[in-house]
Amino acid sequence: MTLEQILSEYQAKTPASKEAFIRATENIAGGVSANIKYFDPYPIFMKEGKGAWLTDLDNNKYVDYVLSYGPLILGHGREEIVDTMNEHLKEHSTMLYGTPHVLEAEFAETIKKYYPSIESLRYTNSGTEATLFSIRLAYAYTGKYKIAKFEGHYHGGYNQVLVSVNPNVSEAGDIHHPTPLPESAGLEPDQLENTIVLPFNDLEACREILTAHKDEVAAVIMEPVIAGYIPATKEFMQGIRSLTSELGILMIIDEVKTGFRITMGGAQSYYDVKPDLTAMGKVIGAGLPVGIVGGKKEIMMKTAPLMGSDVFDMSNSGKSSAKDVLFHSGTYNGHPLILSMGLKTLEILNNELPAAIERTTRLKNAIQEFYASHGIHVVMPGIGTMFNIAITDLDEIKNYRDMQTCDFTLRKKMDYALLLEGVYNKPGNRYNLSTAHTDDVIDFTMECYKKAFKKM
Ligand SMILES: Cc1ncc(COP(=O)(O)O)c(C=O)c1O
């Protein structure tokens, strides 16, 4: 079948999603609530999730490998998590106190147990807010106002980090000295100038660039595993740690994807590296919005009101040292319901993550063998419970540019064919697994691979 024929079968199978998308476009910009949720010709609208499965508006069932882009590590609607939510509401009767509450410290103690680099933390409402706040902390602590980020790394949807996330390689310059390129309309005119772009897994080039900019750069922010599937080498991670310490630059590890997904202690435990600051999100919220920034107490204390002021305290105006304290706030920060569900998630995951990682490896190997049996060489980058399928002539994927050598046309066609069989992924996206992706689910997936490939 051609891609056009596959897409026409897609439309025949999902008429209710098509109708829902037309309605959405009349009311919502572009028909989606986040740009990443769109794919051609229209995205599938889901109405129910249970375990590893999603059901769409037309009652088609799919194994879900998106898992809402990562958070649902226990799968959809895990009973203990739903019970925790109901019990929490029964016991406390309100959604929100607007005051401190004890779960904030209890949750923080759990996080600190798994992430010893975190001495103190603050809650946010998303991974985007967490990385944004980590950068503000770095500015406030160092008094420097540029950041260094890596080519191909994503840290959320705001201007400072929407630089060189998915650049066109032909415009991106020298592989060792990438040119900062905008990824969005609306960047301030000085954004590119204030963002230094680094090459991943290339320590020597990073040393050269960071040494030249050490007096301007507040922090290096990085995904330890690009896009959740291209891992740093251990030497590189440890090298960046030593280099940043040597140059007086903070190291921020963005564990929004990797936290509690590659090991319970995230990438920093896997690589044995202690960053100055860590940003987290996704898994820790059990599917509800949450984020954390934590790290060295000395840096985190920059935001402590004990040391300064509250910008809304009229009685304090004029006397306060507001300009010396990093103001951080949020109506929903440290949401009690979310923290109680997150805490339960981590308790369950502590027992179940190793088996989920084993099954992820089983699926990875099965897909690689499947392609090999059809004479197609693929590389399967990824660690823990995430991976991707790179149809490439290379033997290893080490950075963003290596990934650009892939045959995305074949990969996407296969992903659309898999959608018709009941395997849900946004075409071309990485695979995320959960504890609910049992051996049966993996066997089903591989049966779908056989059927989908026959169609192609
Ligand atoms: C590494 C990384 N950082 C930050 C973010 C932003 O998190 P959120 O979507 O919760 O705002 C994401 C989201 O995918 C991410 O993968």
The ligand as a Gaussian input file, in Angstrom:
#p B3LYP/6-31G(d) Opt

LIG

0 1
 C       13.185000      17.257000      28.997000
 C       11.931000      18.080000      29.109000
 N       11.973000      19.248000      29.761000
 C       10.874000      20.008000      29.922000
 C        9.674000      19.619000      29.385000
 C        8.453000      20.469000      29.561000
 O        7.584000      19.846000      30.443000
 P        6.002000      20.157000      30.421000
 O        5.487000      19.653000      29.131000
 O        5.470000      19.433000      31.626000
 O        5.851000      21.617000      30.577000
 C        9.584000      18.417000      28.700000
 C        8.310000      17.973000      28.106000
 O        8.235000      17.088000      27.312000
 C       10.740000      17.623000      28.561000
 O       10.697000      16.470000      27.913000

